[in-house]
């Protein structure tokens, strides 16, 4: 069912919904699963941008500054934000007024401490500041991979993104589908998977490393097999050469024996002709 989040329309990017400022280093998730889900998702986006030659600013747990309607400056630390076409020094916060526009995509990994805020006032604030798509994911086991997405329809108006027929949610900001996946390893938390329109499931960083290692092992094995084949060929060539030398020696010995026999026959014939 579509959900609309309406907030009062103020001037562009100005937020009237009050949310207390977050602080750098503030413990928001309290679990490794929380941080891993956001970090892996952000790294997958960076890898995608690099391989596709896209100018995507992707940040994880970085400061996002926005203007409030009362004239103060608000600060969030979203788990992931993405802004296409934006280049910003790593030491600079993402200040909407300075950059000139809000991020296109924001992702919050919710927890027992942040869930109410993430799907309540914080969601309303993101709608007001003009974030095109907002994604929330709850990695807690009892939440059963709860994933929600919201798309901006107008200033201050979000509508929930409907589930895709293939599963997960299509994100128009990055032209990729996102799915929540159960843990692939024991004692690990669930992660978010990105999938292309062609159905390619983008690998996570550790999966990329495993794939590279597997490819390297395959190359090394192929090299060992090639080297072994070369040794086998060399050994076969050595045996052929030895056999050829042996045949030559036998032929030379046979010719020498035939020559010696001919010489002896000639001497015998001479002795018979001259009894002296």
C-alpha positions in Angstrom: 0.0 0.0 0.0 1.4 3.4 -0.9 2.2 5.7 2.0 2.3 9.4 1.5 4.3 11.6 3.9 3.3 15.2 3.6 5.1 18.0 5.3 4.6 21.8 5.2 6.2 23.4 2.1 8.8 26.0 3.1 11.4 27.5 1.0 13.6 25.1 -1.1 15.6 22.6 1.0 14.5 24.2 4.3 13.2 21.8 6.9 10.5 22.7 9.4 10.3 19.2 11.0 12.6 19.4 14.0 15.0 16.6 14.6 17.8 17.0 17.2 21.3 17.2 15.6 23.3 14.0 15.4 27.0 14.1 16.4 30.0 12.5 14.8 30.9 9.3 16.4 27.5 9.0 18.0 26.5 5.4 18.5 23.4 5.0 16.4 23.1 1.3 15.6 24.9 -0.5 18.4 25.6 -3.6 16.3 28.2 -4.7 13.7 25.3 -5.7 11.5 24.1 -2.1 11.4 27.5 -0.7 10.3 28.3 -3.6 7.9 25.0 -3.2 6.0 25.6 0.4 5.4 29.3 0.1 4.7 29.0 -2.7 2.3 26.2 -1.0 0.4 28.2 2.2 0.1 31.3 0.3 -1.2 29.2 -1.5 -3.8 27.9 1.8 -5.1 31.4 3.2 -5.3 32.6 0.2 -7.2 29.7 0.4 -9.6 30.3 4.1 -10.2 34.0 3.5 -10.9 33.4 0.7 -13.4 30.7 2.6 -15.2 32.6 5.8 -15.3 29.9 7.6 -13.3 30.5 10.7 -11.1 28.8 9.6 -8.0 29.6 11.1 -4.6 29.0 8.2 -2.2 29.6 8.7 1.5 28.9 6.6 4.6 28.2 8.0 8.0 29.2 11.4 6.9 27.9 14.8 8.1 24.9 16.2 6.2 24.1 19.8 6.9 20.7 21.4 6.1 18.8 24.6 6.9 15.9 24.6 9.3 13.0 27.0 8.9 14.0 28.7 12.2 17.4 29.8 10.7 19.5 27.1 12.5 21.5 24.4 10.8 20.6 20.8 11.3 23.0 17.9 11.1 22.4 14.3 10.2 24.9 11.4 9.8 23.1 9.1 7.3 24.5 5.6 6.9 24.8 6.2 3.1 24.2 9.2 0.9 24.7 9.4 -2.9 24.8 12.6 -5.0 25.4 12.1 -8.8 27.6 14.7 -10.4 28.9 16.2 -7.2 32.6 16.5 -6.4 33.4 17.4 -2.8 36.6 17.3 -0.8 36.7 14.4 1.6 37.3 16.9 4.5 34.2 18.9 3.7 30.7 18.0 5.1 27.8 17.7 2.7 26.2 21.1 3.2 23.2 21.3 1.0 23.4 25.1 0.6 27.0 25.0 -0.3 26.7 22.0 -2.7 23.6 23.5 -4.3 21.3 20.6 -4.0 20.5 17.7 -1.6 21.6 14.1 -2.1 19.6 12.1 -4.5 19.6 8.9 -2.4 19.8 8.5 1.4 19.9 5.1 3.1 19.4 4.6 6.8 20.1 1.2 8.5 17.5 1.2 11.3 17.9 -0.2 14.8 16.1 -0.4 18.1 17.5 3.1 18.9 16.8 4.7 15.6 13.7 3.0 14.0 11.1 5.5 15.2 13.2 8.5 14.2 14.2 7.0 10.8 10.6 6.3 9.7 9.1 9.3 11.5 10.6 12.8 11.8 13.8 12.0 9.9 11.9 10.6 6.9 9.8 13.8 6.9 12.9 15.9 7.1 14.5 14.2 4.2 11.3 14.8 2.1 11.4 18.5 3.0 15.1 18.9 2.1 14.3 17.3 -1.3 16.1 13.9 -1.1 14.7 12.1 -4.2 14.7 8.6 -2.7 15.0 7.4 0.8 15.7 3.8 1.8 15.4 2.2 5.2 16.6 -1.3 6.1 16.3 -3.1 9.4 18.9 -5.9 9.8 17.5 -7.2 13.1 16.6 -10.9 12.8 13.1 -10.4 14.2 12.4 -7.8 11.5 12.8 -10.4 8.8 14.8 -8.2 6.3 12.4 -5.2 6.6 13.1 -3.0 3.6 11.2 0.2 2.7 11.8 2.8 0.0 10.2 6.2 -0.5 10.3 8.4 -3.7 9.8 12.2 -3.8 6.7 13.2 -5.7 6.9 16.9 -4.9 8.4 19.2 -2.3 7.8 17.6 1.1 5.8 14.6 -0.4 7.1 11.0 -0.3 5.3 8.0 -1.6 6.4 4.5 -0.7 8.1 2.6 -3.6 6.0 -0.5 -4.5 7.8 -3.9 -4.4 9.3 -4.9 -7.8 7.9 -8.0 -9.4 11.4 -9.5 -9.3 11.6 -8.8 -5.6 13.1 -5.9 -3.7 12.7 -2.2 -4.9 13.7 -0.4 -8.0 15.7 2.8 -7.3 15.3 5.3 -10.1 18.2 7.4 -8.8 20.8 4.7 -9.5 18.8 2.6 -12.0 19.4 -0.5 -9.9 17.2 -2.9 -7.9 17.9 -3.4 -4.2 17.1 -6.5 -2.3 17.6 -7.5 1.3 19.5 -10.8 1.6 19.7 -13.1 4.6 23.2 -13.7 6.1 25.5 -15.7 3.7 27.7 -16.8 6.7 27.0 -17.9 10.2 27.2 -15.1 12.8 27.0 -12.4 10.1 24.1 -10.0 9.6 22.0 -9.6 6.4 23.1 -7.2 3.7 21.6 -5.2 0.8 22.2 -6.5 -2.7 22.1 -4.4 -5.9 21.0 -5.9 -9.1 21.1 -4.5 -12.7 18.2 -4.5 -15.1 20.0 -7.4 -16.9 19.8 -9.4 -13.7 23.5 -9.1 -12.7 23.9 -9.3 -9.0 26.7 -6.8 -8.1 29.3 -8.4 -5.8 30.2 -7.1 -2.4 33.8 -6.2 -1.6 34.6 -9.5 0.1 32.9 -11.4 -2.8 35.0 -9.3 -5.3 38.2 -10.4 -3.4 37.1 -14.0 -3.3 36.3 -13.9 -7.1 39.8 -12.3 -7.7 41.4 -15.0 -5.6 39.5 -17.8 -7.4 40.5 -16.3 -10.7 44.1 -16.1 -9.6 44.0 -19.7 -8.4 42.5 -20.8 -11.7 45.3 -18.9 -13.6 47.9 -20.4 -11.4 46.5 -23.9 -11.9 46.3 -23.3 -15.7 49.9 -22.2 -15.6 51.0 -25.3 -13.6 49.2 -27.5 -16.1 50.8 -25.6 -19.0 54.2 -26.0 -17.4 53.6 -29.7 -16.7 52.5 -30.2 -20.3 55.7 -28.4 -21.5 57.7 -30.7 -19.2 55.9 -33.7 -20.7 56.6 -32.5 -24.2 60.2 -31.9 -23.3 60.5 -35.4 -21.8 58.8 -36.9 -24.9 61.2 -34.9 -27.1 64.2 -36.1 -25.1 63.0 -39.7 -25.4 62.5 -39.3 -29.1 66.0 -37.9 -29.5 67.5 -40.6 -27.4 65.7 -43.3 -29.4 66.9 -41.6 -32.6 70.5 -41.6 -31.3 70.1 -45.2 -30.4 68.8 -46.1 -33.8 71.7 -44.1 -35.4 74.2 -46.0 -33.2 72.7 -49.3 -34.1 72.7 -48.4 -37.8 76.4 -47.3 -37.5 77.3 -50.5 -35.7 75.5 -52.6 -38.3 77.3 -50.8 -41.2 80.6 -51.2 -39.4 79.9 -54.9 -38.9 79.0 -55.3 -42.5 82.1 -53.5 -43.6 84.3 -55.7 -41.3 82.6 -58.8 -42.6 83.2 -57.7 -46.2 86.9 -57.1 -45.3 87.3 -60.5 -43.8 85.6 -62.2 -46.7 87.9 -60.4 -49.0 91.0 -61.5 -47.0 89.7 -65.1 -47.0 89.1 -65.1 -50.7 92.7 -63.8 -51.3 94.1 -66.6 -49.0 92.3 -69.2 -51.0 93.6 -67.9 -54.3 97.2 -67.7 -53.1 98.2 -70.7 -51.0 101.6 -69.2 -50.2 
